[in-house]
């Protein structure tokens, strides 16, 4: 009997999974956050890869990964990752420098929905914006001109970032705290502590990294995902078996490294 019900169940799972994926991809929120308003208007951002142990962590700065909306100040306008203009109140960006700043529009731990709903407003609600902070984590170079090393190494950009934020002296604009990494054990302890307090995870940024407009190992995200948890956090011999109740209905070769 189970053999007869298996194939119809698989077909149903695949169909509904495809429908859910297509609905999510076509949702207004997904499109607004990720899709450029006009072709070629998305800012040239440096994107992170998933951290895997094995690199000297003393070459990296460690910071919290904030669960907000990524914001890019191009020197004149505040944009989303997809290049859509953010209708922030005039006071929010008053006095900001004529150089790019990159950060997270953040409403606090566990307040992602509030941050998104505030940033999406076509007419800004002043009281809602009072709850947001722009957590600045980089001063990117103008990499659209493809000039190598125009922004310098991250360690130097970090010093300039801290000086810029201090000069602004606006409570809603804050420099993300960055500390030098030490060991993988210390990183795992910091990750567990951050998540236990309601944080999303951690970010690693190589001190010597130049700003590049693509995904790079110089920028790494650290989150307690299943593979990372099983391999690096769970004590040896603590688990006898792993049961997967909702397997990927369409396995792909590029996903093998995550399995």
C-alpha positions in Angstrom: 0.0 0.0 0.0 2.8 2.5 0.8 4.3 1.9 -2.6 1.1 2.8 -4.3 0.6 6.1 -2.4 4.3 7.2 -2.7 4.2 8.5 -6.3 1.0 10.5 -6.0 2.3 12.0 -2.8 5.6 12.9 -4.5 3.7 14.5 -7.4 1.5 16.5 -5.0 4.6 17.6 -3.0 6.4 18.8 -6.1 3.5 20.6 -7.5 2.7 22.4 -4.3 6.3 23.2 -3.7 6.7 24.7 -7.1 3.5 26.8 -6.6 4.8 28.0 -3.2 8.2 28.9 -4.7 6.6 30.8 -7.6 4.2 32.6 -5.3 7.1 33.7 -3.0 9.2 34.8 -5.9 6.3 36.9 -7.4 5.3 38.4 -4.1 5.4 42.3 -3.9 7.7 42.2 -0.9 10.3 39.9 -2.6 10.1 42.0 -5.8 10.4 45.3 -4.0 13.4 44.3 -1.9 15.4 42.5 -4.6 14.3 43.8 -8.1 15.8 47.0 -9.5 13.3 49.7 -10.2 14.9 50.3 -13.5 17.4 48.1 -15.4 20.9 48.7 -14.2 20.0 50.8 -11.1 20.8 48.3 -8.4 23.8 49.5 -6.4 27.0 47.5 -6.8 27.0 45.6 -3.5 29.5 43.2 -1.9 27.7 39.9 -1.0 28.5 37.3 1.6 29.2 33.6 1.3 28.4 31.1 4.0 31.2 30.7 6.6 33.0 27.3 6.8 35.7 26.8 9.5 39.3 26.5 8.4 40.3 30.1 7.9 42.5 32.1 10.3 39.8 34.2 12.1 42.3 36.7 13.4 42.3 38.1 9.8 38.6 38.9 10.1 36.4 41.4 12.0 33.3 39.9 13.6 30.0 41.7 13.9 26.3 40.9 14.5 24.2 40.2 11.5 21.2 42.5 11.7 17.8 41.3 10.6 16.6 44.4 8.9 16.4 45.9 5.3 19.7 46.5 3.6 20.2 50.1 2.8 22.6 51.9 0.5 23.2 55.6 0.7 24.7 56.6 -2.7 25.6 60.1 -1.5 22.2 61.6 -2.5 19.5 58.9 -2.1 18.7 56.0 0.2 18.2 52.8 -1.8 17.3 49.2 -1.2 19.5 46.3 -2.4 17.4 46.2 -5.6 17.9 49.9 -6.3 14.4 51.1 -5.2 14.4 54.6 -3.6 13.4 54.6 0.0 11.0 57.4 1.0 12.7 58.3 4.3 11.8 61.5 6.2 14.0 64.4 5.3 15.4 64.6 8.8 16.5 61.0 8.7 19.1 61.6 6.0 19.8 65.3 6.7 23.5 66.0 6.8 24.6 62.7 5.5 27.9 62.8 3.5 28.2 62.8 -0.3 29.9 59.4 -0.2 28.3 55.9 -0.3 27.4 54.3 3.0 26.1 50.8 3.4 24.2 49.5 6.3 21.0 47.9 7.7 17.7 49.7 8.3 17.0 48.0 11.6 14.2 48.2 14.2 15.7 45.9 16.8 16.0 42.1 17.3 13.0 40.2 16.2 11.5 43.3 14.5 12.1 42.5 10.9 8.5 42.9 9.9 8.4 46.4 11.4 11.5 47.4 9.6 10.1 46.2 6.3 6.7 47.8 6.7 8.3 51.1 7.6 10.8 51.1 4.7 8.1 50.2 2.2 5.9 53.2 3.0 5.6 55.5 0.0 4.7 58.3 2.4 6.9 58.0 5.4 5.3 57.8 8.9 7.4 59.9 11.2 6.7 57.9 14.3 7.6 54.6 12.6 10.9 56.0 11.3 11.8 57.1 14.9 12.0 53.4 15.7 14.6 52.7 13.0 18.3 52.9 13.1 20.8 52.9 10.2 23.5 50.4 11.2 26.4 51.3 9.0 28.9 48.5 8.3 30.9 49.7 5.3 31.9 52.7 3.3 32.0 51.1 -0.2 34.1 52.6 -3.0 32.4 53.6 -6.2 33.1 50.2 -7.8 30.8 51.0 -10.7 33.9 52.7 -12.3 35.9 49.4 -11.9 38.8 51.3 -10.4 40.9 48.8 -8.4 41.5 49.5 -4.8 39.6 52.7 -4.9 38.1 52.2 -1.5 41.2 50.7 0.2 41.2 47.7 2.6 38.3 47.1 5.0 40.3 48.0 8.1 40.9 51.4 6.7 37.3 51.8 5.5 36.2 50.8 9.0 38.2 53.6 10.6 36.8 56.1 8.1 33.3 54.8 8.8 33.6 55.3 12.5 34.9 58.8 12.1 32.1 59.6 9.6 29.4 58.3 12.0 30.9 60.2 14.9 31.0 63.4 12.9 27.3 63.0 12.0 26.4 62.6 15.7 22.9 61.3 14.9 21.4 58.8 17.4 19.7 56.9 14.6 22.9 56.4 12.6 25.3 53.9 14.3 28.5 52.2 13.4 28.2 48.5 13.6 30.5 47.2 16.4 33.4 45.2 14.9 35.9 43.1 16.9 38.8 41.0 15.8 38.2 37.3 15.5 40.2 34.8 17.5 39.3 31.1 17.4 36.5 29.0 15.9 35.5 28.0 19.5 35.1 31.6 20.5 33.1 32.3 17.3 30.7 29.5 18.0 30.2 30.7 21.6 29.5 34.3 20.4 27.1 32.9 17.8 25.2 30.9 20.4 25.0 33.9 22.7 23.8 36.2 19.9 21.1 33.8 18.8 20.0 33.1 22.4 19.5 36.9 22.8 17.3 37.1 19.7 20.0 37.9 17.1 20.1 36.4 13.6 23.7 35.5 13.4 27.2 37.0 12.8 29.2 38.4 9.9 32.9 38.1 9.2 34.8 40.7 7.2 38.4 40.2 6.2 40.5 43.1 7.4 42.5 43.3 4.2 39.5 42.9 1.8 38.9 45.4 -0.9 35.3 46.3 -1.7 34.1 44.2 -4.7 30.7 44.2 -6.3 30.1 40.4 -6.2 29.9 37.5 -3.7 33.2 37.0 -1.9 34.8 34.8 0.7 36.1 38.0 2.3 32.6 38.6 3.6 31.1 35.6 5.4 27.7 35.0 7.1 27.5 32.7 10.2 24.1 31.4 11.2 23.0 28.3 13.1 21.8 26.3 10.1 21.4 22.6 10.1 24.7 21.7 8.5 26.7 24.1 10.6 25.0 23.0 13.8 25.6 19.3 13.2 29.2 19.7 12.1 30.6 22.4 14.4 28.3 23.0 17.4 26.7 19.7 18.3 29.1 17.6 20.5 30.6 14.5 19.0 28.3 11.4 19.3 25.5 13.5 20.6 23.1 12.4 17.8 22.5 8.9 16.6 20.3 9.6 13.6 18.9 12.5 11.6 15.4 12.3 10.3 14.4 14.5 7.3 10.6 14.7 6.9 10.5 17.3 4.1 13.3 16.4 1.6 14.1 18.6 -1.4 11.6 17.6 -4.1 14.1 18.5 -6.8 17.7 17.7 -5.8 20.4 19.6 -7.7 24.1 19.0 -8.0 25.0 22.5 -6.7 23.2 21.7 -3.4 25.3 18.7 -2.5 27.9 20.7 -0.6 25.1 21.8 1.8 23.9 18.3 2.5 
